[in-house]
Amino acid sequence: MSRVCQLTGKRPITGNNVSHSNARTKRRFLPNLHTKKMFIPETGTWVTLKICSTALRTINKLGIYAYLKKLESKGVNTGVKL
């Protein structure tokens, strides 16, 4: 599986390691991803999502159903049927 958050779309970005001598080498900054299985009580279904920690915090704040509805209204394809 790719290292992309299913809800926010966060993906790896590139940058540089900078040594003490200021030599630069390429590196990747990976998103903080977690595979979570969540229950949606409004639909009575379980979904497994690969999400980043910021999406998890937003789900804890709003609720999974409200967050998915918000993304759906924005036109984001999450792959979750409501």
N, C-alpha and C positions, 0 to 999 in steps of 0.2 A: 504494500500500500504506500501511497505517496504521503509525504509529510505536509499535508494541507489540512487546515481546520475546516470541517464540513459546514460550519455555521458562519464564521467570520471571513473565511477565505485566506487567513494568514498562511504564508508559505515561507520557506527559507530565503534569506537574503544574503548577499555576499559583502565582505568587507576585508579588512587587513588586520593581521597580527603585526604589531609594531614592537620591535625589540628595543633594548636599551641603546643600541647603536643607530636606531631609527631605520633599520632595514625592514622592508615590508614584504609579507608573504600573504597570499590569499587564504581566506578562511570562510566558513559558512556560519551564519547565525540561524539556529533552528528554532521553530516555535515550540512552546512548552505544551506538547500534546498529551492527552489522556484518552483512553478508550473507556467510555462510560455506558452502562446500560441503564436507561431511565424509563420510568413508568409514566405514561400520560393518562391521568385519571379521567379527563374529559372524553377521551376516545376509548379508554380501557385497553390500550396497547402498550407494548414494550418496544423501545427503539434502542439500538446500539449506535452510538455516535463517537467519532474521533474528533474531539474538540480541544481547543486551547484553554488555558486557565482563565483568560479574560472572559471567554464565553461561559465558562462554568460559573464564574462570579455573577454574571448577568442573569443566568438561569436561576441562581439562588436568590437573586433580588426580585425578579419579575415572575418567575415560574416558567416551566418548560413550554406550556401551551401558549402563554401570552408572548413569549419570545419567538416561538415559531410562527405565530400569526403575524407578528411585527415584521419578521423577515419576509414572509409570504407577501405582505402588502407592499414591501419595497421591491418585490420581484426577484428575490434571491432564491435560487433552486437549491434546497437543502437535501432533497431526496427522501424526505419524510412525508408520508401521506397523513393529512389531518382529517 
